[in-house]
Amino acid sequence: MSADRVLTCVPDGNPDSYQFGQWRHTTEDGTEIRQLSGRYNTTHSFLTLPDPGVTRRYEDTGYYTCTATNNIPVLSYYSSGSVFFVVEASPVITTNTALIKGQIGNNITIEVEFYSRPAVIDNVTWTKGLNGLPTPDKSVTSVDVRSISLPFYGVETEVEGYVAAIIIHSLVEQDFGNYTVTIENRLGNTSFHIDFKSASPPLPPDNVVQLIHDISSINVQWTPRFNGGAEQHFIIGYKSDIAKDFSDLYPIPDTHEPTQSYQITGLQTAQIYFIRLYAENEIGRSGYVYLNQTTKVYTETPSCVGPVVGGVAGSVLTLTFIAVAGLLFWRIKRRKGSLGHQTTNPESRTVYQDLDLTNIDPSSIYTDLQTSGRNMAGSDSSPNISTYETLGVRSEPNIYDDLSKKPQHTDATYVNTIIQQR
């Protein structure tokens, strides 16, 4: 074969004048790819291969068969000869899938099949975005030989190829992103980009707290987390401590802000509520996050209550003072009546003796307190001596002591009762 990609067929026979048939292009397993017409004379046949372009030159690889006859023994008898033609070029990626999805927590194997002549084993490199590949303790790369399907001029053909792979264990959010594999041989290199996305339910919301609560509402705040690779929304459910099932509110869209909040209204006062929150996307839902909260007790006092309470308290104190004053005045009048028949020494007059005693109420059934004998007799007692004597107190009185004594005042209505001891 010349540099112009020309195949030459030179039969060897006697006589050496030949007739040539079409050229056949077949795969390694004999599957026909195409038939080609060459140029020929009586002794040679020439086949010029058209250039399909750099990325498709590999398709010229295969067996090329030339047929010829010199009419011996008969015209219909053709002899054939073949040659295996190898086209060396840059590696060719045969994988078409540029989008791969995985789920958080699972393992994933990303594979890229390719064809290369000359052979490629060690010159395969994986890269990933800005944050780089997963650490070596959780990822591994490899290159292996594999039979792959490759189109040769529209005919799917099984040929010997390769597969480059990266295996990632226990996927986390940071493992998703854009991966690039670069395959190089001595004639050039080829790169292939893969968009590795999550196809997982979203992660549960984080930092779920109660901001404020009122007598009939609770405000819940949370931090959205990884959406699982698809648009997510949030659902709040709540129930009282006596209810059986949660009542879910309408989905709350993800605002893509660092934090979100929502106010649950229409609740009962001073009631314990169990609140749950979860995220959901087209793939599934996250786990639940729970929060227990109690609405406030209604403690606000109307503005008129304070003055009313003050007025009532004042009225009670006023009435109490009037009652005490009246009782004292009544007792003074009683006392004045009992002293009216005695001659009063001007020096021994009390402050109460000038009261008008003409209208004295009938005596009470209870005996009045008696004044001191010295004051009643008008003796030389000081005019400043109080009308009432100080009551004495015994330190250890006997409950049976003095029960039999008669009263000093003979005008008392009641006398002591004698209790007989047994």
C-alpha angles and dihedrals in degrees: 000000000000129000087262089064094250122156118206126203116201113179121202114217147116118275091035097210112106145185116214133213129205122295118250124213113202139169125249091268092051099259109149115240101178147326121242134195117225137190116261147173129190093288108026142038122205127200119191113196114218115229110247093190134275096283093052104039089103086072090073089066115108144068119321117198127197122197127200141163135196092193092258115161092355137343093250094060113097126184119209139204131188139200129192108232118200120195113201117207143139116304117280122217112220098181112102101183110100096168122068127174131202140173127244112258095023130100122249135198116201112197132188120188120206143169123223138176111210098043122262124205112139104024098084120116131185124202134172132203122278100316095052134224124323114274117277092249090068104030137049134183130209144172121212138171114254138169106248137183114246130174116239108189091328097317115113106229134186109230138162109271142146141254125213114199142182120196119201122191128211099002120226130184093267092058093070121088143080116331125191127197118196120197120192136186130170092276098052145300137267129201131203127195124213126192105212110195135177118252095185138120110263122268117257116268115264135219094024108185140158112248102188135341132203135188091279107015143055124201115212125196129190143167115242116228135194110329094215093248097299136076110282138199134192131238125200120199127184141179137174121248090259097047122095103210135038120248110222120213124217116286114279111217120235107254092193089232122134091252136016133195139190133191118224109208138183095054128147122258120258092005129140112234131191112214127194129187131190140165125233138189136170091282100050147294134287127239120280125266115203132207129179118209140164126216116233125266113246102252103154111125119215113249094243095058096079096056091044092052090047092049093049092048091050092049092051092051091048093050091047091053092049091049093051092046091050092050091050092049091050092051091049091053090050090051093049092053093055091053098045097097095055127091109247124219108220089225092054098046114129126219089253100056095082093065119115106258099176094105103046117164118236115278118274120243086242121080119247123238108265125231125236115282091233094057094046094051093055092235125156094289117138115267088228094064110117120250090231124060123225113262115242123229125212117213099214111014120185113232090225096042121118094358090127097049118112119233119261091229115070094197095066115125094218132040131199117277117233113230112203116224119227 
